[in-house]
Amino acid sequence: MSSDKMLSRIGGLLRQAESTDNPHEADAFMAAAQRLATQSSIDLAVARSHAANRERRAVPAQRMIRIGEPGRKGLRTYVQLFVNIATPNDVKCDVAQSSAQVYAYGFDTDIDACEALYSSLLVQMVKASDAYIKSGKYREKEQVAGVTARLNFQLAFAARIGARLTSAKDEATAENLAASATSAGTALALRDKEIELRDFYSETSKARGTWRGSRASAGYSDAARRAGDRAGRSARLGTAPELGAARGQLK
C-alpha cells in the first residue's frame, strides 16, 4: 500500500475517533489506527524480502522533524511525545541539543505514521495541560508552581500514549502472525527489516550520545502526573486537517 493510501485510511479512523464521545469507541479507533500502521509495516517488510529483482526497493531514510523554535519552553516534553510515538512504529530518533528538532530514521511510511499521530496527539496534550493548569487543581494538595505541574502532566501524558501504542502494536503483530499462513516468513522479514534499520542508523547517525528523555527538573507533582496519565488514557487522535499538515511545524 502506498504512503498516500495508508494515510488516507488512517485519516478515516482519526475522524471516527474524533466524532465519538464514547471513550471506549475512541480507544478502539485509536488502536485500529495503530494496527493499520503496523499492518502496513508488515506488508512492506514482506514485500522487501521478495523485492530482489525489482527496479526500485524501499530503503530506510532520515527525516528532520521540526518540534519548535530553539529556546521555546516545553520542547523537551514535545520531543518525549514524538519519541514515545516513534518507538512502537519502528522509527529511531536522534534529538538536537536544543530539543527544537528530531532526526527520525526509518522507512517512509513508518515516519509518515509517526508524524500523523504526533500532529494530533500534541494538540490534545497541550490543550489538556492548559485546561488542567487553568483549573488550579494542581494547587489543591501540593505547593508546586504551574510550570512544574505542566511538565509533569505532559510527561505522564506522553508516557501513557507510548504504552497504549506499544500495546496496540504488540496485539496487531501477534494477530497478523497468528493469521498468516506464512508466519515464519513474515517473522523473518520483520527481523530483516529491524536489522536493515539498525545498520542504516549506525551508518547514518552522527549523534554523540543517547538522549535520556525529558525530566521535570523543576520538581515533582504526583497530582499532575495522575492527571496527565488520565488525559493520555482518554486521548483521541486528531482530525483530517491536522493529519494533512503532519509534516509542518506545530506552533
FENJOHU-V807994 format. One record per helix or strand of 3 or more residues. SS is the DSSP state (alpha for helix, beta for strand). FROM is the first residue (numbers start at 1). LEN is the number of residues. If there is no record, write none. Layout:
ss:SS from:FROM len:LEN
ss:SS from:FROM len:LEN
//
This chain:
ss:alpha from:3 len:17
ss:alpha from:23 len:27
ss:beta from:61 len:6
ss:alpha from:75 len:13
ss:beta from:92 len:4
ss:beta from:101 len:6
ss:alpha from:108 len:28
ss:alpha from:137 len:3
ss:alpha from:146 len:34
ss:alpha from:183 len:22
ss:alpha from:222 len:13
ss:alpha from:240 len:5
//
